[in-house]
Amino acid sequence: MSGGAVIEIEAKFRASQRAVAVLGDREALGDWQVVERRMIALRDSYFDTPDGALARQQCTLRVRQNGDDPVGELTLKGPAGETPEGVFARTELTVAIAAGTAPGAWSAMAGTGPVLDALRARGVADAASLVPVAVLRNPRRDLVVASGEARAVVSLDEVTIEGETYRQRFVEIEAVTGGAPTVRAVANAVLALVAMRPARTGKVQAARAWLARRRRLAGK
Protein backbone atom coordinates (compact mmCIF):
# COMPACT_ATOMS: atom_id res chain seq x y z
CA MET A 1 0.00 0.00 0.00
CA SER A 2 1.24 3.48 -0.82
CA GLY A 3 -0.36 6.87 -0.65
CA GLY A 4 -1.17 9.87 1.52
CA ALA A 5 -2.39 10.03 5.06
CA VAL A 6 -5.70 8.38 5.87
CA ILE A 7 -7.85 8.40 8.98
CA GLU A 8 -7.98 5.06 10.76
CA ILE A 9 -11.19 4.63 12.79
CA GLU A 10 -11.23 1.71 15.19
CA ALA A 11 -12.12 0.26 18.56
CA LYS A 12 -9.73 -2.03 20.41
CA PHE A 13 -10.37 -4.50 23.24
CA ARG A 14 -8.28 -6.80 25.42
CA ALA A 15 -9.59 -10.32 24.87
CA SER A 16 -9.37 -13.74 26.47
CA GLN A 17 -8.57 -16.94 24.58
CA ARG A 18 -12.22 -17.94 24.94
CA ALA A 19 -13.49 -14.63 23.51
CA VAL A 20 -11.25 -14.98 20.45
CA ALA A 21 -12.41 -18.59 19.95
CA VAL A 22 -16.10 -17.69 20.25
CA LEU A 23 -15.86 -14.81 17.78
CA GLY A 24 -13.74 -16.79 15.34
CA ASP A 25 -16.40 -19.50 15.02
CA ARG A 26 -19.32 -17.15 14.38
CA GLU A 27 -21.07 -16.83 11.01
CA ALA A 28 -22.68 -13.60 12.15
CA LEU A 29 -22.14 -11.01 14.87
CA GLY A 30 -25.67 -9.91 15.65
CA ASP A 31 -26.96 -8.24 12.48
CA TRP A 32 -23.49 -8.29 10.94
CA GLN A 33 -22.84 -11.19 8.57
CA VAL A 34 -19.32 -12.60 8.17
CA VAL A 35 -18.74 -12.29 4.42
CA GLU A 36 -15.01 -13.06 4.27
CA ARG A 37 -12.31 -14.66 6.44
CA ARG A 38 -8.60 -14.00 6.15
CA MET A 39 -5.56 -15.47 7.89
CA ILE A 40 -2.58 -13.12 8.12
CA ALA A 41 0.87 -13.76 9.63
CA LEU A 42 2.20 -10.34 10.63
CA ARG A 43 5.68 -9.40 11.77
CA ASP A 44 5.79 -5.77 12.93
CA SER A 45 9.12 -4.09 13.70
CA TYR A 46 8.71 -0.87 15.71
CA PHE A 47 11.20 1.99 15.91
CA ASP A 48 11.66 5.13 18.03
CA THR A 49 14.41 7.54 18.96
CA PRO A 50 16.73 6.42 21.78
CA ASP A 51 14.91 8.77 24.16
CA GLY A 52 11.41 7.72 23.05
CA ALA A 53 10.42 10.97 21.31
CA LEU A 54 7.72 9.35 19.16
CA ALA A 55 6.18 7.53 22.11
CA ARG A 56 5.99 10.80 24.06
CA GLN A 57 4.00 12.25 21.15
CA GLN A 58 1.74 9.15 21.14
CA CYS A 59 3.02 8.18 17.70
CA THR A 60 4.10 4.76 16.45
CA LEU A 61 6.42 3.86 13.59
CA ARG A 62 6.60 0.35 12.20
CA VAL A 63 7.71 -1.80 9.30
CA ARG A 64 5.14 -4.54 8.67
CA GLN A 65 5.72 -7.80 6.82
CA ASN A 66 2.95 -10.27 6.01
CA GLY A 67 4.31 -13.82 5.86
CA ASP A 68 7.10 -14.12 3.29
CA ASP A 69 5.95 -11.19 1.17
CA PRO A 70 9.08 -9.26 0.09
CA VAL A 71 7.08 -6.02 -0.03
CA GLY A 72 6.34 -4.54 3.37
CA GLU A 73 4.73 -1.38 4.71
CA LEU A 74 6.33 1.55 6.49
CA THR A 75 3.63 3.19 8.61
CA LEU A 76 3.64 6.24 10.87
CA LYS A 77 0.57 6.63 13.09
CA GLY A 78 -0.32 9.84 14.88
CA PRO A 79 -1.98 10.32 18.28
CA ALA A 80 -5.41 8.74 18.71
CA GLY A 81 -8.34 11.04 19.43
CA GLU A 82 -11.77 9.94 20.61
CA THR A 83 -14.72 10.55 18.26
CA PRO A 84 -18.21 11.58 19.42
CA GLU A 85 -19.29 7.95 19.02
CA GLY A 86 -16.72 6.83 21.61
CA VAL A 87 -14.32 5.11 19.21
CA PHE A 88 -10.87 6.32 18.23
CA ALA A 89 -9.50 7.96 15.11
CA ARG A 90 -5.90 8.62 14.17
CA THR A 91 -3.93 9.68 11.13
CA GLU A 92 -2.06 6.85 9.42
CA LEU A 93 0.57 7.38 6.72
CA THR A 94 1.74 4.24 4.89
CA VAL A 95 4.18 3.65 2.03
CA ALA A 96 5.43 0.42 0.45
CA ILE A 97 9.05 -0.58 1.10
CA ALA A 98 11.13 -3.74 0.94
CA ALA A 99 10.26 -5.86 3.97
CA GLY A 100 12.83 -5.95 6.75
CA THR A 101 14.70 -2.78 5.80
CA ALA A 102 16.30 -0.69 8.54
CA PRO A 103 15.73 3.07 9.05
CA GLY A 104 19.16 3.98 7.66
CA ALA A 105 18.10 2.69 4.23
CA TRP A 106 14.76 4.50 3.99
CA SER A 107 16.06 7.78 2.59
CA ALA A 108 17.38 5.98 -0.50
CA MET A 109 14.06 4.27 -1.23
CA ALA A 110 11.48 5.61 -3.65
CA GLY A 111 8.22 6.76 -2.11
CA THR A 112 9.39 7.15 1.48
CA GLY A 113 9.48 10.95 1.34
CA PRO A 114 6.05 11.55 2.94
CA VAL A 115 6.91 9.43 5.99
CA LEU A 116 10.38 10.98 6.34
CA ASP A 117 8.85 14.47 6.07
CA ALA A 118 6.28 13.57 8.74
CA LEU A 119 9.06 12.27 10.99
CA ARG A 120 10.99 15.51 10.60
CA ALA A 121 7.84 17.39 11.59
CA ARG A 122 7.84 15.23 14.75
CA GLY A 123 11.44 16.19 15.52
CA VAL A 124 13.20 13.19 13.97
CA ALA A 125 15.65 14.88 11.60
CA ASP A 126 17.50 11.72 10.57
CA ALA A 127 15.75 8.35 10.28
CA ALA A 128 19.14 6.66 10.75
CA SER A 129 19.00 7.77 14.41
CA LEU A 130 15.99 5.54 15.07
CA VAL A 131 16.46 2.33 17.05
CA PRO A 132 14.36 -0.86 17.26
CA VAL A 133 12.11 -1.01 20.33
CA ALA A 134 10.07 -4.19 19.76
CA VAL A 135 9.27 -6.83 17.16
CA LEU A 136 5.74 -8.18 17.45
CA ARG A 137 4.48 -11.39 15.89
CA ASN A 138 0.75 -11.58 15.24
CA PRO A 139 -1.04 -14.50 13.59
CA ARG A 140 -4.21 -12.52 12.90
CA ARG A 141 -7.63 -13.75 11.87
CA ASP A 142 -9.72 -11.12 10.08
CA LEU A 143 -13.49 -11.35 9.82
CA VAL A 144 -14.97 -9.00 7.23
CA VAL A 145 -18.52 -8.24 8.33
CA ALA A 146 -21.33 -6.48 6.49
CA SER A 147 -24.76 -5.07 7.22
CA GLY A 148 -26.42 -3.36 4.26
CA GLU A 149 -23.81 -1.07 2.69
CA ALA A 150 -21.68 -0.83 5.83
CA ARG A 151 -18.59 -2.98 6.25
CA ALA A 152 -15.97 -3.46 8.93
CA VAL A 153 -13.04 -5.73 9.72
CA VAL A 154 -12.97 -7.54 13.06
CA SER A 155 -9.37 -8.60 13.72
CA LEU A 156 -8.62 -11.36 16.22
CA ASP A 157 -5.01 -10.79 17.29
CA GLU A 158 -2.68 -13.00 19.33
CA VAL A 159 0.38 -10.86 19.89
CA THR A 160 3.78 -12.06 21.03
CA ILE A 161 7.10 -10.28 21.38
CA GLU A 162 9.75 -11.97 19.28
CA GLY A 163 12.11 -13.91 21.55
CA GLU A 164 10.04 -13.30 24.71
CA THR A 165 7.31 -15.11 26.67
CA TYR A 166 4.83 -12.24 26.30
CA ARG A 167 1.41 -13.04 24.85
CA GLN A 168 -1.68 -10.83 24.69
CA ARG A 169 -4.92 -11.12 22.75
CA PHE A 170 -6.80 -8.21 21.24
CA VAL A 171 -9.94 -7.69 19.21
CA GLU A 172 -9.81 -4.71 16.86
CA ILE A 173 -12.76 -3.35 14.90
CA GLU A 174 -11.98 -1.04 11.98
CA ALA A 175 -14.45 0.59 9.63
CA VAL A 176 -14.22 -0.13 5.90
CA THR A 177 -17.31 1.98 5.14
CA GLY A 178 -19.58 3.91 7.45
CA GLY A 179 -16.92 5.42 9.71
CA ALA A 180 -17.33 5.67 13.48
CA PRO A 181 -21.02 4.66 13.58
CA THR A 182 -20.09 1.38 11.87
CA VAL A 183 -17.34 0.70 14.41
CA ARG A 184 -19.65 1.45 17.32
CA ALA A 185 -22.43 -0.78 15.93
CA VAL A 186 -20.08 -3.72 15.35
CA ALA A 187 -18.49 -3.23 18.78
CA ASN A 188 -21.92 -3.37 20.42
CA ALA A 189 -22.70 -6.59 18.52
CA VAL A 190 -19.39 -8.13 19.59
CA LEU A 191 -19.78 -7.12 23.24
CA ALA A 192 -23.24 -8.69 23.28
CA LEU A 193 -21.54 -12.02 22.56
CA VAL A 194 -18.40 -11.86 24.71
CA ALA A 195 -17.25 -9.74 27.64
CA MET A 196 -14.16 -7.66 26.95
CA ARG A 197 -12.65 -4.49 28.32
CA PRO A 198 -11.42 -1.62 26.17
CA ALA A 199 -7.67 -1.60 25.58
CA ARG A 200 -6.20 1.47 27.26
CA THR A 201 -3.16 1.38 24.98
CA GLY A 202 -2.24 0.04 21.58
CA LYS A 203 -0.50 -3.30 21.04
CA VAL A 204 3.02 -1.92 20.84
CA GLN A 205 2.49 0.39 23.82
CA ALA A 206 1.40 -2.59 25.92
CA ALA A 207 4.39 -4.59 24.71
CA ARG A 208 6.84 -1.77 25.44
CA ALA A 209 5.41 -1.35 28.94
CA TRP A 210 5.90 -5.09 29.56
CA LEU A 211 9.49 -4.93 28.31
CA ALA A 212 10.19 -1.91 30.54
CA ARG A 213 8.84 -3.74 33.62
CA ARG A 214 10.95 -6.78 32.73
CA ARG A 215 14.09 -4.64 32.48
CA ARG A 216 13.35 -2.97 35.83
CA LEU A 217 12.90 -6.35 37.52
CA ALA A 218 16.16 -7.54 35.99
CA GLY A 219 17.90 -4.39 37.25
CA LYS A 220 18.88 -3.24 33.79
C-alpha positions, 0 to 999 in steps of 0.5 A, spaced: 500 500 500 502 506 498 499 513 498 497 519 503 495 520 510 488 516 511 484 516 517 484 510 521 477 509 525 477 503 530 475 500 537 480 495 540 479 490 546 483 486 550 480 479 549 481 472 552 482 466 549 475 464 549 473 470 547 477 470 540 475 462 539 467 464 540 468 470 535 472 466 530 467 460 530 461 465 528 457 466 522 454 472 524 455 477 529 448 480 531 446 483 524 453 483 521 454 477 517 461 474 516 462 475 508 469 473 508 475 470 512 482 472 512 488 469 515 494 473 516 501 472 519 504 479 521 511 481 523 511 488 525 518 491 527 517 498 531 522 503 531 523 510 536 528 515 537 533 512 543 529 517 548 522 515 546 520 521 542 515 518 538 512 515 544 511 521 548 507 524 542 503 518 542 506 516 535 508 509 532 512 507 527 513 500 524 515 496 518 510 490 517 511 484 513 505 479 512 508 472 511 514 471 506 511 477 502 518 481 500 514 487 499 512 490 506 509 497 509 512 503 512 507 506 517 507 512 521 501 513 526 499 519 529 496 520 536 489 517 537 483 522 538 476 519 541 470 521 536 463 523 538 461 515 538 466 513 543 471 510 538 478 512 536 480 515 530 488 517 528 492 519 522 495 513 518 501 514 513 503 508 509 508 507 504 510 500 500 518 498 502 522 492 501 520 488 507 525 488 513 529 494 511 532 498 517 531 506 518 538 507 515 536 505 508 529 508 507 532 515 505 534 511 498 528 508 497 522 511 492 516 513 495 518 514 502 518 521 502 512 523 505 513 518 511 520 521 512 517 528 512 512 527 517 518 524 521 521 531 521 515 534 523 515 530 529 522 532 531 526 526 527 531 529 523 534 523 521 531 516 520 538 513 521 538 515 528 531 511 530 532 504 534 528 498 534 524 497 540 520 491 539 518 486 534 511 483 534 508 477 531 501 476 530 497 471 527 491 474 525 484 472 523 480 477 520 473 477 519 470 482 514 462 483 516 457 487 512 450 489 514 447 493 508 452 497 505 456 498 511 462 494 512 468 493 517 473 488 519 474 484 526 481 482 527 482 477 532 489 478 534 494 474 538 500 478 539 507 475 542 514 479 542 519 476 538 524 472 543 520 473 549 514 469 553 509 475 552 502 473 549 496 478 549 490 477 545 486 483 542 480 484 538 480 490 533 474 493 529 476 497 523 471 501 519 471 499 511 465 503 510 460 507 514 466 510 519 465 511 526 457 509 527 459 502 523 465 501 528 460 502 534 455 498 531 459 492 530 463 493 537 456 493 540 454 486 537 461 483 539 460 485 546 453 482 546 456 475 545 463 476 549 465 480 555 471 484 553 474 491 556 477 496 552 484 496 551 487 502 554 493 502 549 495 500 543 498 493 542 506 496 541 504 500 547 502 494 551 508 490 549 513 496 550 510 497 557 511 489 559 518 490 556 520 496 561 517 492 567 521 486 565 528 490 564 526 494 571 525 487 575 532 484 571 535 491 574 537 493 567 
